[in-house]
Amino acid sequence: MPGELMADIPPIPPEYVWTGAGGLLGRLMFHAREVQRGRRKPWSAALVFDVPIALGMGWGAYGVCVWAHLAIQPSVTAAILASYLGPYTLDLLFGRVADKYLGGKPAA
C-alpha cells in the first residue's frame, strides 16, 4: 500500500532544510551580484551548477556551527555567508591564514 511505503522514509530534520535554504539564498545573492556586474546572464546553466555548491556550503557551515554548539539562527546566517562567498573565496581566506600563521611553507 502507498501509505506503508511513506512510513519507511524518515523525515528531513528542519535544521537541514533551513541551512540548505540559507545556502541557496546566499548563492542566489552571489548570482545576482554577478549579473549586475555583467559577468553572468540572468538565466544560464551556471544556476544549475550553483545548486550543489549552495547545498554543500550551507550544510558544511551547519556542521561547523554544530561543532561550535551554536543555535540554528547563527547556523543559517553562516550558511548564507559561506554560500555567498563560495568555495573559491573560502579557500583563498584559509590559504592566507595558513600562510600567516604557518609561515607560508609549502607542503612536503
Long-range contacts (C-beta under 8 A, 24 or more apart in sequence): 15-62, 15-72, 15-75, 16-59, 16-62, 18-72, 18-75, 18-76, 18-79, 19-58, 19-59, 19-61, 19-62, 19-75, 19-76, 19-79, 20-54, 20-55, 20-58, 20-59, 20-79, 21-58, 21-76, 22-58, 22-61, 22-75, 22-76, 22-77, 22-79, 22-80, 22-83, 23-54, 23-55, 23-56, 23-57, 23-58, 23-59, 23-61, 23-79, 23-80, 23-82, 23-83, 24-51, 24-54, 24-55, 24-58, 24-83, 25-80, 25-83, 26-54, 26-57, 26-58, 26-79, 26-80, 26-81, 26-82, 26-83, 26-84, 26-85, 27-51, 27-53, 27-54, 27-57, 27-83, 27-84, 27-86, 28-54, 29-80, 29-84, 30-83, 30-84, 30-85, 30-86, 53-83, 53-86, 53-87, 54-83, 56-87, 57-82, 57-83, 57-86, 57-87, 58-82, 58-83
